[in-house]
Amino acid sequence: MRSAATFADRRGVWAFALGVAAVTVGVLLHLPMFWMGRMNHFMLAGMPMGGDMLAGMGLIIGGCFVAAYGLLPRDISRSVETARAIEITAPEDAPLSSAHWGLMAVLVVALIIDVMKPASLGFTIPGMVHEYGVPRERAALVPFFALVGTVCGSVIWGVIADIYGRKASILLSAVMFVGTSICGAMPSLAWNIGMCFMMGAAAGGMLPVTYALLAEMMPNRHRGWSLVLVGGLGAVGGYFAASGLSALLQPFFGWRILWLLNLPTGLSLVLLGRFIPESAKFLIAHGRDGEARAVMARFGARMRAAGPARTESQTARKAPLTGFGLLAKLAALSLAALCWGLVNFGLLLWLPADLVAKGYSMEVSSRLLAESSLIAFPTVFLAAWLYSQWSTKRAVLGSVAVTIVGLAWVIALDVRGHGNPVLPIALLIVGTNGLVAMLLPYAAESFPLRVRGRATGWVAACTKAGGVLAQFLAILGLVPALGVSAALIAAPTLLALILILRFGQETRGRDLRDLDEAMLGSGAAL
């Protein structure tokens, strides 16, 4: 019944099913070439692409478009107009029900699948360098274009979510994941770069869509810790899945198997979609008020009219992002976001190759990093509790401080030239994943309504910008030794800690309307 409701008022379940089947068959047509390389540890560089592979690529591209057509609402203009006219809000103090816990569990699994895609990049780079015979600077084009894809995906998926609805946009992202698994059979680096851009575009929109769903469904009293918990578990779980599967499978199937895993994980995400509720906005836009009321009743959500259209333009004129306190707070959170990107999409992606260069096998390197992420798992629950029950500001400061300690430990290991990297990497994973899980909720709670959207969007963009900067430096060959890199990242991270300590505000238990009153009373100079 849930599946039928999902495709009611869309172009057709038959089109979506046909698209998924076409993408799956397209991927399967690439597997014979992968299997041909079994006598050479699955190294395929330089092998010619057969007609079956070219046909498979056509099926994948066509299948994605057909699946997108099947999910497309019958009346797009009505969907967009309704999305702008109404808002779905959660109740203030409703207790958590089984529906809330179920949604959180499903979204954690979805984020683990989403995060493991870019997290796998670091474990494939050493294999690409060896197989394609290219320098690391050229291989860095793969994560660079993947990250550029996430930036594009973040923007595009925001539009798609309003047109298709939250659930359908997640399903479409999953179909694209399935298609990108053919990276595991590409005989040239150029093809891997192109497919990784597509993978990044599919992954980039998952996190904001997930947060949007939680914001609509979770009671306000539980929103902060639930966002931190879901985001943190998804981030740590994704890294653990990438490193664990690398340790288990790379010794037997080479680096390419990490891309081919997109086939089963993407299909599992499609199946998981049946447990994600349909967007109430979409249901209301198509006259299915009874179903919309049922969904909102399950989660205790309410519908209200959106603010007048003039709000956006008036915001731009009446509430510029000015005032020393406001700009200092924005600078503090932006710098923290940049540093997170440098660590997560720079240092942690460079780490497997660095360990291999120091004499560790890829199996051992992956196992060490998997142990680090496993240690980090319980701390996500602690971070969620601290953020909601102790102090939002101090919890954010704590995650930055833990990141700095991890960076300092990496520096010490590099200076000594030996030592077990499990604990310092665990600290980095704990600090950075706690930071990214708390940073956007904290930013959203730290700025007045009239500039909240722009400020939070800017901080979110800085998380991606840090990663793009790190990989751009790798392309230019300007990445120093791991210890030096950690020292260079530690300096701005320490500055971010000082700025948040000075200009950050405690938001726990605070009525956010106080920010607007303070802004009006001080001429935007908070």
Beta strands, then each sheet from edge to edge (+ up, - down):
strand 1: 86-89
strand 2: 302-305
sheet 1: 1+ 2-
end
